[in-house]
Amino acid sequence: MAATLNATARTGSGKGGARKLRATGKVPAVVYGHGDKNVPLALDRHELELLLHAISVENTVISLVTDGGTGKDVLIRDVQMHPYRPEVLHVDFIQLHAGEVIRMKIPVRLSGNPAGVRDEGAVLDQVIYDIEVECLPGNIPEAFEVDVTNLGVGESVRVHDVSLPNVRILADGDLPIASVVPPSAGPEGDAETATGEPEVISSRMAEET
């Protein structure tokens, strides 16, 4: 997915300068690059928030245009949020260079209604939500698409079951991505939902806000 973000050069530094910048509707940012000088920038808060809601933050290449110049390809490395308000305080970018292998996490997307859920009232338990990989900037995938339609009770899909062209997976291949497990007995011993949709157990303790 291609994305563009505008920025302006920033000269001030420190907490005081960052507070003044935020008071004007801007967000302080910095671009890091291997062997490159770190570049402090200011971003429009509204434009930034629209972008963050529209992209996969972990693996979307962004063309960062500073003061109307030529865009530079970057990835978001860190987004610092306010501790109790939905407000972005700071963004770190890393500049990409052609031919340089980068490491990142790629989201996992499950599709299909597992046979064990559909036919036996079991539960789909997703354990892994992203997989760490290495690849060239031009080969960054959007996601791992994993079809779980044929999974029966007690069966799993593991990291070694998925692959993408021109991408090296760094995670342990034996790790389960998702499993179909027997339902927990409820008050009446019936774990099926009224809608007939598969119940999903989430192992993720903290959801992205």
C-alpha positions in Angstrom: 0.0 0.0 0.0 1.5 3.4 -1.0 1.1 6.3 1.3 2.3 9.9 1.4 2.9 12.2 4.4 4.0 15.8 4.4 6.5 17.2 6.9 8.4 20.4 7.7 11.9 20.8 9.0 12.2 21.3 12.7 15.0 23.2 14.4 13.8 23.3 18.1 14.6 20.4 20.4 13.8 19.3 24.0 10.6 18.9 25.9 9.8 22.6 25.8 10.1 22.9 22.1 8.0 19.8 21.6 5.2 21.2 23.8 5.2 24.4 21.9 5.0 22.5 18.6 2.1 20.4 19.8 0.3 23.5 20.9 0.2 24.6 17.2 -1.4 21.4 16.0 1.9 19.8 15.0 3.6 16.5 16.1 7.4 16.2 16.5 9.1 13.4 14.6 12.6 12.2 13.6 13.9 10.2 10.7 16.7 7.8 11.4 18.9 6.1 8.7 21.9 3.8 8.7 24.8 6.1 8.2 22.5 9.1 7.7 22.2 12.2 10.0 19.0 12.1 12.1 16.5 14.6 10.8 14.0 16.3 13.2 10.6 17.1 11.6 7.2 18.4 12.3 4.0 16.7 11.1 0.5 18.0 10.9 -1.5 16.2 13.6 -4.7 15.8 11.6 -2.9 14.5 8.5 -0.9 12.1 10.6 -3.9 10.7 12.5 -5.8 10.1 9.2 -2.8 8.3 7.8 -2.3 6.1 10.9 -6.0 5.0 10.8 -5.7 4.2 7.1 -2.5 2.0 7.0 -0.9 -1.0 8.6 1.6 1.0 10.7 4.1 -1.9 11.0 4.8 -2.5 7.4 3.5 0.3 5.1 6.2 2.2 3.2 5.5 5.9 3.4 6.8 8.6 1.0 7.8 11.4 3.4 7.8 14.7 1.7 9.7 17.5 3.6 9.0 21.1 2.8 7.6 20.2 -0.7 10.8 18.4 -1.8 11.3 14.9 -3.1 9.7 12.1 -1.1 11.9 9.7 0.8 10.7 6.2 1.5 10.4 5.5 5.3 8.8 3.0 7.7 7.3 4.0 11.0 9.4 2.5 13.8 7.7 3.9 16.8 4.6 5.9 17.7 4.5 7.5 21.1 1.0 8.0 22.4 -0.3 10.2 25.3 -0.8 8.0 28.4 -4.5 8.6 28.7 -5.6 10.6 25.7 -5.9 9.4 22.1 -3.1 11.8 21.1 0.1 11.1 19.2 3.1 12.7 21.0 6.0 11.7 18.7 6.8 9.5 15.7 10.1 7.8 14.8 10.8 6.9 11.2 13.6 4.9 9.6 14.7 5.8 6.1 14.8 2.9 3.6 17.6 2.4 1.1 17.4 0.3 -2.1 19.2 -3.0 -1.7 19.2 -2.9 2.1 17.5 -5.8 3.9 15.1 -4.7 6.6 13.5 -6.5 9.5 9.8 -6.0 10.5 6.7 -7.7 11.7 4.0 -8.7 9.2 0.4 -9.1 10.3 -1.4 -12.4 10.2 -4.9 -12.5 8.8 -7.1 -15.6 9.3 -9.9 -16.5 6.8 -12.5 -19.2 6.7 -14.7 -21.0 9.2 -12.8 -24.0 10.6 -14.4 -27.4 10.1 -14.1 -28.1 13.9 -15.9 -24.9 14.7 -18.5 -25.4 12.0 -19.3 -29.0 12.6 -18.4 -29.7 16.2 -18.9 -26.4 18.0 -15.1 -26.0 18.8 -13.3 -22.7 19.3 -10.7 -21.0 17.1 -7.7 -19.9 19.2 -5.4 -17.4 17.4 -2.0 -17.3 19.2 0.2 -15.3 16.7 -0.9 -12.0 15.2 2.3 -11.0 13.4 5.4 -12.8 12.2 8.9 -11.2 12.1 10.6 -11.3 8.7 13.5 -10.0 6.7 13.2 -8.7 3.1 14.1 -5.9 0.7 11.9 -2.7 0.8 10.4 -3.6 -2.5 9.2 -7.0 -1.3 7.4 -5.9 1.9 4.1 -7.9 2.0 0.9 -6.5 3.3 0.0 -9.6 5.4 0.2 -13.3 5.8 -3.2 -14.7 4.6 -3.9 -17.9 6.4 -6.9 -20.1 5.4 -8.2 -22.1 8.4 -11.2 -23.6 6.7 -10.0 -27.2 6.9 -8.8 -27.2 10.5 -10.5 -29.9 12.7 -10.6 -30.1 16.5 -7.1 -30.4 17.8 -5.4 -29.2 14.6 -3.2 -26.2 14.2 -1.6 -24.1 11.5 2.0 -23.3 12.3 4.6 -20.8 11.1 6.3 -23.4 8.9 2.9 -23.8 7.0 3.0 -20.2 5.6 5.4 -18.5 3.2 5.7 -15.5 1.0 7.9 -14.9 -2.1 11.2 -13.1 -1.4 10.6 -13.0 2.3 12.7 -14.7 5.0 10.7 -15.7 8.1 12.6 -15.3 11.3 10.1 -16.9 13.7 10.3 -20.5 15.0 8.6 -22.6 12.4 7.0 -24.9 15.0 5.1 -22.1 16.7 1.3 -22.4 16.3 -0.4 -19.5 14.6 -4.0 -20.7 15.3 -5.6 -23.9 16.7 -9.0 -25.3 16.9 -9.7 -26.4 20.5 -12.6 -28.1 22.2 -15.1 -25.6 23.7 -15.2 -24.7 27.3 -18.3 -26.0 29.0 -20.6 -23.1 29.9 -23.4 -23.1 32.5 -25.5 -25.4 30.3 -22.5 -27.1 28.6 -23.3 -25.4 25.3 -20.5 -23.2 23.8 -22.1 -22.5 20.5 -23.0 -18.9 19.7 -26.5 -17.9 18.6 -25.2 -16.6 15.3 -23.3 -19.7 14.4 -20.1 -17.7 13.8 -16.8 -19.1 15.0 -15.9 -18.0 18.5 -12.3 -16.8 18.6 -10.2 -16.9 21.8 -7.7 -14.0 21.8 -4.4 -14.5 23.5 -3.4 -10.9 22.9 -3.5 -9.1 26.3 -3.3 -5.5 25.0 -5.1 -4.4 21.8 -3.7 -1.6 19.7 -5.5 1.7 20.3 
